[in-house]
Amino acid sequence: MPVVETERHGQILVVRMNRPERLNALNHEMRSLLAETWTEFRHSDTLEVAIFTGAGRGFCAGEDMKESLQDGAPGGRRPAMEDPFMSGALEKPVIAAINGFAMGGGFMLVERTDLRLAARGTVFEVSEAKRWLLGGYNHGHIANVPYPIAMEMALGYRFTAERFYELGFLNRLTDPDDLMPSAMQMAEHLLTLPPASRVNTVHMMRQMRPAPSAEMQRLAEALHHHGAKSDRMESRAAFAEKRKPNYIGWDDPQDRYRLPTLESIKASDG
């Protein structure tokens, strides 16, 4: 069975990640097939709206840790071709039908969609704090949630679909059996709009989303390298081996007190 399945319903494309035995974890093959699928969808003359979902009891568990350990590359290998869904080049709207766990990279897939429905009981997690040297600082900012909620997201706490719906991160909550029919109804509404209106409105709304400033992104890049880089692979090994991780923290313990700052980033330009 292909790790990415598609179905056509008139002008609606259903894209389904299909590694249910691994909660649809993103390996290199799946990333590559998703890039191909979104590219074909983008250039299609007949398909106008996509519904993105997963097979089995998970939407997407994020990075395939076992493949990362085999490759010795935290984060996994990216596809050779550009993925227009991930890069933001895709002009057509995408609806997330979140059928189960959306963790780490799976959460980031949800975050890139335009409208979101989730089955009751779905669990979400921004996992960067568990796998890298900087937590997911930008996700709560992009979602425009209050500071303590953004902090909770950044530090890797889990959220239920019910709580995310209350916070405004999700458009609809449904029973599991109603998830895809409800997503189809949302897609069919989009098809009632004039094509230019649909595309232009989605484009405008995306431009208005909050985003970290260039300075903040440069600080984040410095923080991604501030610490013991071996801890990144240790977190993945511990996950795969189902044990408690043994972290170093910093190669030089004094680095704990020498955090990069906006001022130091600016001074390095000087």
SVG drawing of the C-alpha trace seen along z (x, -y; Angstrom):
<svg xmlns="http://www.w3.org/2000/svg" viewBox="-22 -47 55 49">
<polyline fill="none" stroke="black" stroke-width="0.4" points="0.0,0.0 1.3,-3.5 2.2,-5.6 0.2,-8.5 -3.3,-7.8 -5.5,-10.2 -9.2,-10.3 -10.9,-12.6 -14.4,-13.9 -15.2,-16.2 -13.0,-19.3 -12.0,-18.1 -8.9,-16.1 -8.5,-13.9 -4.9,-13.4 -4.4,-10.6 -1.1,-9.7 -1.0,-5.9 1.4,-4.4 -1.1,-3.6 1.2,-1.1 3.6,-4.0 0.8,-6.6 1.7,-8.0 5.2,-9.1 7.0,-11.2 9.8,-9.1 11.6,-10.2 9.3,-8.2 6.2,-9.9 7.7,-13.4 8.7,-12.8 5.2,-11.5 3.5,-14.4 5.7,-16.8 4.7,-15.2 1.0,-15.1 0.8,-18.7 2.7,-19.7 0.2,-17.9 -2.7,-19.4 -1.3,-22.9 -1.0,-22.6 -4.3,-20.7 -6.9,-22.5 -9.7,-20.6 -8.9,-20.2 -9.6,-23.3 -9.8,-22.2 -7.9,-19.6 -8.7,-17.7 -5.7,-16.4 -6.1,-13.5 -4.4,-10.3 -5.2,-6.6 -5.8,-4.7 -5.9,-6.2 -3.4,-9.0 -3.2,-12.0 0.6,-12.2 3.1,-11.4 5.7,-13.6 9.4,-12.7 10.1,-9.0 12.6,-8.6 13.9,-5.2 14.8,-6.5 16.5,-9.5 18.6,-7.3 19.5,-5.0 20.5,-8.0 22.2,-9.8 20.3,-13.0 17.9,-14.6 14.8,-15.9 14.9,-13.4 15.8,-13.8 13.8,-16.3 12.5,-15.5 14.5,-16.4 11.7,-18.5 10.0,-21.5 6.8,-20.7 4.5,-23.7 2.3,-22.9 5.3,-23.3 6.9,-26.2 3.7,-28.2 3.6,-28.3 0.3,-26.4 -2.4,-28.9 -5.4,-26.5 -7.1,-26.0 -6.4,-22.9 -8.7,-21.6 -7.2,-19.4 -9.4,-16.5 -7.5,-15.5 -8.4,-11.9 -6.0,-11.3 -2.6,-12.1 -1.0,-15.2 2.5,-15.4 5.7,-17.4 5.9,-17.5 2.4,-16.3 1.3,-19.4 3.2,-21.5 1.2,-20.0 -2.0,-21.0 -0.7,-24.4 -0.1,-25.0 -3.7,-24.2 -6.4,-26.9 -9.4,-25.3 -9.3,-22.5 -11.6,-19.9 -10.7,-17.3 -12.3,-14.2 -13.1,-14.5 -10.3,-13.0 -7.5,-13.9 -4.2,-14.8 -1.8,-17.6 1.8,-18.3 4.4,-20.8 7.4,-18.5 10.5,-20.6 11.4,-21.2 11.8,-17.4 13.9,-16.9 16.0,-20.0 17.9,-22.7 15.0,-25.2 11.3,-24.6 8.6,-25.6 8.7,-29.3 6.8,-30.4 3.7,-28.2 1.7,-30.0 2.7,-33.3 1.5,-32.2 -1.7,-30.9 -2.2,-34.3 -2.8,-32.7 -2.0,-34.4 1.6,-34.2 1.1,-31.5 -0.7,-29.3 2.1,-29.9 4.7,-29.1 2.8,-25.8 2.9,-24.9 6.6,-25.8 7.5,-23.6 5.9,-20.5 2.8,-20.1 0.0,-18.1 -3.4,-19.7 -6.7,-18.0 -8.9,-18.8 -11.5,-20.1 -9.1,-22.6 -7.7,-23.7 -11.3,-24.2 -11.9,-26.5 -8.7,-28.4 -9.8,-29.0 -7.1,-26.8 -9.8,-24.5 -12.9,-25.3 -15.0,-22.2 -15.1,-19.3 -16.8,-16.2 -17.5,-12.6 -15.0,-10.3 -17.6,-9.0 -18.6,-12.6 -15.1,-13.9 -14.8,-13.3 -18.5,-14.2 -18.0,-17.5 -14.8,-18.2 -16.5,-17.5 -19.2,-20.0 -16.6,-22.7 -14.9,-21.9 -18.2,-22.1 -18.9,-25.5 -15.6,-26.8 -16.5,-25.6 -19.6,-27.8 -17.4,-30.9 -16.1,-32.6 -12.7,-31.0 -10.8,-34.3 -12.5,-35.2 -11.6,-31.9 -7.9,-32.1 -7.5,-35.8 -9.2,-35.6 -7.0,-32.6 -3.9,-34.4 -4.8,-37.6 -5.6,-35.8 -2.3,-34.0 -0.4,-37.2 -2.0,-38.6 -0.9,-35.7 1.5,-36.7 5.1,-35.7 8.3,-36.2 10.5,-39.1 13.7,-38.5 15.7,-39.5 13.8,-36.9 14.4,-34.2 18.1,-34.9 18.1,-34.7 16.2,-31.4 18.8,-30.1 21.6,-30.9 19.7,-29.2 19.2,-26.1 23.0,-25.7 23.4,-26.7 23.9,-23.5 25.1,-20.0 24.1,-18.9 24.5,-15.3 21.3,-15.7 19.3,-15.9 20.1,-12.3 19.9,-11.1 16.3,-12.3 15.5,-10.2 17.4,-7.2 15.7,-7.3 12.3,-7.5 13.1,-4.6 14.5,-2.5 11.6,-3.5 13.9,-4.7 14.7,-7.8 17.1,-10.1 20.6,-10.9 21.1,-14.6 24.3,-16.6 22.8,-20.0 25.8,-22.0 29.3,-20.9 30.6,-23.8 28.4,-24.2 29.0,-27.9 27.1,-28.3 23.9,-28.0 24.7,-31.6 25.9,-32.8 22.6,-32.8 22.6,-34.5 20.5,-37.8 19.2,-40.2 22.0,-42.6 24.7,-39.9 23.2,-39.0 23.3,-42.7 26.8,-43.1 28.0,-40.1 26.9,-42.0 29.0,-45.0"/>
</svg>
